[in-house]
Amino acid sequence: MSTEMPETAVEAARARANRFLIEVSKLPTERLRLFAVAPADADRHRRVVDDVEATAIGRGVWEPLAEILADVNDWVLRRYADRGYDPTFIGLNWGRSPGTAQDRAIVAGSLREAVTAIVLAPLIPADSVGELLGGWAEMAEASRHDREPAS
């Protein structure tokens, strides 16, 4: 039995992640940090992350997941970079950052965990999905229902 993720499943997972990021894109950049909340129990959270990573490796989905998470990293970098360049009538305003480097790293890590939950939801327990979604749970739920209306 092959443990490699079928291409159709990879595309479906990527589509779920993209819908989630589209939903997150509706937020102002400076509000992203508000959703990247610290877990209530850091030890439990670490165990869940380790278990989910082991599941991804064991089920042969680590490589496609890593590709999707690299896209998340790129998205976060672009999102913050867009606010770093602020042309004005006379010149550039470089001083209007939507957050510190630490805030950006926290948001990136939190979004990677949320996307991991969204991608691996069919393979991991529901409580692990909830743990990894953290403060992004409502955004994830909204992304499941934000579809084009049927014609």
URJOMO-V859368 format. One record per backbone hydrogen bond with DSSP energy under -0.5 kcal/mol. CO is the residue of the C=O (numbers start at 0). NH is the residue of the N-H. If there is no record, write none. Layout:
CO_NH + CO_NH
This chain:
5_9 + 6_10 + 7_11 + 8_12 + 9_13 + 10_14 + 11_15 + 12_16 + 13_17 + 14_18 + 15_19 + 16_20 + 17_21 + 18_22 + 19_23 + 20_24 + 21_25 + 22_25 + 23_26 + 27_30 + 27_31 + 28_31 + 30_33 + 30_34 + 31_34 + 31_35 + 34_36 + 40_44 + 41_45 + 42_46 + 43_47 + 44_48 + 45_49 + 46_50 + 47_51 + 48_52 + 49_53 + 50_54 + 51_55 + 52_56 + 53_57 + 54_58 + 55_60 + 55_61 + 56_59 + 59_4 + 60_64 + 61_65 + 62_66 + 63_67 + 64_68 + 65_69 + 66_70 + 67_71 + 68_72 + 69_73 + 70_74 + 71_75 + 72_76 + 73_77 + 74_78 + 75_79 + 76_80 + 77_81 + 78_82 + 79_82 + 79_83 + 80_83 + 80_84 + 83_85 + 85_92 + 90_87 + 91_93 + 92_95 + 94_96 + 99_103 + 100_104 + 101_105 + 102_106 + 103_107 + 104_108 + 105_109 + 106_110 + 107_111 + 108_112 + 109_113 + 110_114 + 111_115 + 112_116 + 113_117 + 114_118 + 115_119 + 116_120 + 119_122 + 119_123 + 124_127 + 124_128 + 125_129 + 126_130 + 127_131 + 128_132 + 129_133 + 132_135 + 133_136 + 135_139 + 136_140 + 137_141 + 138_142 + 139_143 + 140_143 + 140_144 + 141_144 + 141_145 + 144_146
